[in-house]
Amino acid sequence: MNIMTRLEEAEKLVAGMSAAEKAQLLQGVALQLADTSPGIESLPGVCGGEPCIVRTRIPVWVLEQARRLGTSEAEMLRSYPTLRAFDLVNAWNYVAKYREEIDRQIHENEDAT
Protein backbone atom coordinates (compact mmCIF):
# COMPACT_ATOMS: atom_id res chain seq x y z
CA MET A 1 0.00 0.00 0.00
CA ASN A 2 1.55 3.31 -0.99
CA ILE A 3 1.59 6.31 1.33
CA MET A 4 -1.03 8.27 -0.60
CA THR A 5 -3.45 5.39 -0.27
CA ARG A 6 -2.93 5.30 3.49
CA LEU A 7 -3.34 9.07 3.74
CA GLU A 8 -6.48 9.00 1.65
CA GLU A 9 -7.85 6.18 3.78
CA ALA A 10 -7.05 8.11 6.96
CA GLU A 11 -8.78 11.23 5.59
CA LYS A 12 -11.93 9.20 4.93
CA LEU A 13 -11.84 7.78 8.45
CA VAL A 14 -11.33 11.20 10.02
CA ALA A 15 -14.14 12.70 7.96
CA GLY A 16 -16.55 10.22 9.54
CA MET A 17 -15.47 10.93 13.13
CA SER A 18 -17.19 13.10 15.67
CA ALA A 19 -15.44 16.21 16.97
CA ALA A 20 -14.62 14.38 20.21
CA GLU A 21 -13.09 11.45 18.31
CA LYS A 22 -11.03 13.83 16.18
CA ALA A 23 -9.77 15.59 19.31
CA GLN A 24 -8.82 12.25 20.86
CA LEU A 25 -7.02 11.21 17.67
CA LEU A 26 -5.19 14.53 17.50
CA GLN A 27 -4.09 14.21 21.12
CA GLY A 28 -2.74 10.70 20.47
CA VAL A 29 -0.81 11.82 17.39
CA ALA A 30 0.61 14.83 19.25
CA LEU A 31 1.84 12.58 22.06
CA GLN A 32 3.52 10.27 19.57
CA LEU A 33 5.20 13.19 17.81
CA ALA A 34 6.35 14.75 21.08
CA ASP A 35 8.35 11.62 21.79
CA THR A 36 10.23 11.83 18.51
CA SER A 37 13.08 13.97 17.33
CA PRO A 38 12.22 15.35 13.90
CA GLY A 39 15.13 15.49 11.52
CA ILE A 40 17.25 13.10 13.59
CA GLU A 41 17.56 9.39 12.93
CA SER A 42 19.50 6.50 14.43
CA LEU A 43 19.97 3.63 12.01
CA PRO A 44 21.90 0.44 12.67
CA GLY A 45 24.91 0.32 10.39
CA VAL A 46 25.03 4.11 9.87
CA CYS A 47 27.61 5.91 12.02
CA GLY A 48 27.50 3.12 14.57
CA GLY A 49 23.80 3.73 15.17
CA GLU A 50 24.48 7.17 16.62
CA PRO A 51 21.81 9.84 16.06
CA CYS A 52 22.50 11.67 12.80
CA ILE A 53 20.93 14.44 10.77
CA VAL A 54 18.56 12.86 8.24
CA ARG A 55 19.84 12.77 4.63
CA THR A 56 23.40 12.92 5.96
CA ARG A 57 25.86 10.90 7.96
CA ILE A 58 26.57 13.80 10.29
CA PRO A 59 26.24 12.68 13.93
CA VAL A 60 24.56 15.12 16.30
CA TRP A 61 27.46 14.82 18.74
CA VAL A 62 29.88 16.11 16.07
CA LEU A 63 27.82 19.27 15.65
CA GLU A 64 27.46 19.74 19.40
CA GLN A 65 31.19 19.26 19.92
CA ALA A 66 31.88 21.85 17.21
CA ARG A 67 29.46 24.27 18.88
CA ARG A 68 31.18 23.74 22.26
CA LEU A 69 34.51 24.48 20.61
CA GLY A 70 33.17 27.80 19.36
CA THR A 71 32.27 26.97 15.77
CA SER A 72 29.48 29.25 14.59
CA GLU A 73 26.38 27.93 12.90
CA ALA A 74 27.40 29.78 9.72
CA GLU A 75 30.76 27.97 9.77
CA MET A 76 29.02 24.62 10.26
CA LEU A 77 26.72 25.29 7.32
CA ARG A 78 29.74 26.16 5.15
CA SER A 79 31.67 23.10 6.33
CA TYR A 80 28.77 20.70 5.72
CA PRO A 81 27.11 21.67 2.41
CA THR A 82 24.31 19.10 2.90
CA LEU A 83 23.38 20.68 6.23
CA ARG A 84 20.51 23.16 6.43
CA ALA A 85 19.76 25.74 9.09
CA PHE A 86 16.73 23.81 10.33
CA ASP A 87 18.97 20.74 10.73
CA LEU A 88 20.90 22.67 13.35
CA VAL A 89 17.67 23.62 15.13
CA ASN A 90 16.73 19.93 15.20
CA ALA A 91 20.21 19.01 16.43
CA TRP A 92 20.13 21.57 19.28
CA ASN A 93 16.67 20.36 20.30
CA TYR A 94 17.96 16.79 20.32
CA VAL A 95 20.96 17.81 22.42
CA ALA A 96 18.70 19.56 24.93
CA LYS A 97 16.48 16.50 25.18
CA TYR A 98 19.28 13.89 25.32
CA ARG A 99 22.22 15.81 26.82
CA GLU A 100 23.66 12.83 28.74
CA GLU A 101 23.66 10.65 25.61
CA ILE A 102 25.42 13.34 23.58
CA ASP A 103 27.93 14.02 26.38
CA ARG A 104 28.71 10.29 26.49
CA GLN A 105 29.19 10.12 22.71
CA ILE A 106 31.49 13.13 22.74
CA HIS A 107 33.51 11.62 25.59
CA GLU A 108 33.73 8.20 23.90
CA ASN A 109 34.86 9.73 20.62
CA GLU A 110 37.44 11.96 22.32
CA ASP A 111 38.91 8.86 23.96
CA ALA A 112 39.05 7.10 20.59
CA THR A 113 41.30 9.77 19.06
DOGUMI-359181 format. One record per residue (C-alpha): residue in one letter; x, y negated, z. Coordinates in steps of 0.02 Angstrom, whole numbers, padded with zeros to 5 digits, always signed. Example, Ala and Ser with C-alpha at 12.3 -4.5 7.8 and 13.67 -1.06 7.14 Angstrom:
a+00615+00225+00390 s+00684+00053+00357 
***
This chain:
m+00000+00000+00000 n+00078-00166-00050 i+00080-00316+00067 m-00051-00414-00030 t-00173-00269-00014 r-00146-00265+00174 l-00167-00453+00187 e-00324-00450+00082 e-00393-00309+00189 a-00353-00406+00348 e-00439-00562+00280 k-00597-00460+00247 l-00592-00389+00422 v-00566-00560+00501 a-00707-00635+00398 g-00828-00511+00477 m-00773-00547+00656 s-00860-00655+00784 a-00772-00811+00849 a-00731-00719+01011 e-00655-00572+00916 k-00551-00691+00809 a-00488-00780+00966 q-00441-00613+01043 l-00351-00560+00884 l-00260-00726+00875 q-00204-00711+01056 g-00137-00535+01023 v-00041-00591+00869 a+00030-00742+00962 l+00092-00629+01103 q+00176-00513+00979 l+00260-00660+00890 a+00318-00738+01054 d+00417-00581+01090 t+00512-00591+00926 s+00654-00698+00866 p+00611-00767+00695 g+00756-00774+00576 i+00862-00655+00680 e+00878-00469+00647 s+00975-00325+00721 l+00999-00182+00600 p+01095-00022+00633 g+01246-00016+00519 v+01252-00205+00494 c+01380-00296+00601 g+01375-00156+00729 g+01190-00186+00758 e+01224-00359+00831 p+01091-00492+00803 c+01125-00584+00640 i+01047-00722+00538 v+00928-00643+00412 r+00992-00638+00232 t+01170-00646+00298 r+01293-00545+00398 i+01328-00690+00515 p+01312-00634+00697 v+01228-00756+00815 w+01373-00741+00937 v+01494-00805+00803 l+01391-00963+00782 e+01373-00987+00970 q+01559-00963+00996 a+01594-01092+00860 r+01473-01213+00944 r+01559-01187+01113 l+01726-01224+01030 g+01658-01390+00968 t+01614-01348+00788 s+01474-01463+00730 e+01319-01396+00645 a+01370-01489+00486 e+01538-01399+00489 m+01451-01231+00513 l+01336-01265+00366 r+01487-01308+00258 s+01583-01155+00317 y+01439-01035+00286 p+01355-01083+00121 t+01215-00955+00145 l+01169-01034+00312 r+01025-01158+00321 a+00988-01287+00455 f+00836-01191+00516 d+00948-01037+00537 l+01045-01134+00667 v+00884-01181+00756 n+00837-00996+00760 a+01011-00950+00822 w+01007-01078+00964 n+00833-01018+01015 y+00898-00839+01016 v+01048-00890+01121 a+00935-00978+01247 k+00824-00825+01259 y+00964-00694+01266 r+01111-00790+01341 e+01183-00642+01437 e+01183-00533+01281 i+01271-00667+01179 d+01396-00701+01319 r+01436-00514+01325 q+01459-00506+01136 i+01575-00657+01137 h+01675-00581+01280 e+01686-00410+01195 n+01743-00486+01031 e+01872-00598+01116 d+01946-00443+01198 a+01953-00355+01030 t+02065-00488+00953 
***
